[in-house]
Amino acid sequence: MSPYAGQVTAIQENLGKMYDRHNHDGFNVNVKSIDGFQGGEQDVIILSTVRTNNRASLEFIASLQRTNVALTRARHCLWILGNERALTSNENVWKAIVLDAKSRKCFFNVDRDNEMTKAILDAMKESDQFDDLLDTNSVHFKNAFWKICGSWT
């Protein structure tokens, strides 16, 4: 789930290659906007707020109704992916959520969690999406010990 229509489309296009909206042994993937989930539930929800950064406003926070929908669609498990600095930059429900997750030791920082980084890299390999590894601004590149210095000449 994402508050951003463009991100929903990109996720659908990428996941469609792997799961093409069919049920795989009880595993089903639905990608929708927050508005698209209104009234619906899923066992596991992954909420992507990763488009946010500390320079952009958190437009979806302005709507308490959307925030409520985003936080209440998961029957069993809710994962929120996002930029900690952006989500905690203002006094709002998102800051409280991040602080609560940290206090319950349910907060994972991909910059500092080797297992999380490995899981992300494995998923990227499985879906044949290595572009982020070449982006010098990506977390995977910034923290990589294998960076090549110098030119290719």
Secondary structure, DSSP 8 states (H G I E B T S, - for coil): -BS-HHHHHHHHHHHHHHHTT--BTTB-----BHHHHTT--EEEEEEE-TT--TTS--GGGG-HHHHHHHHS-EEEEEEEE--HHHHTSSSSHHHHHHHHHHHTT----TTT-HHHHHHHHHHHHHTT--HHHH-TTSHHHHT-TT---S---
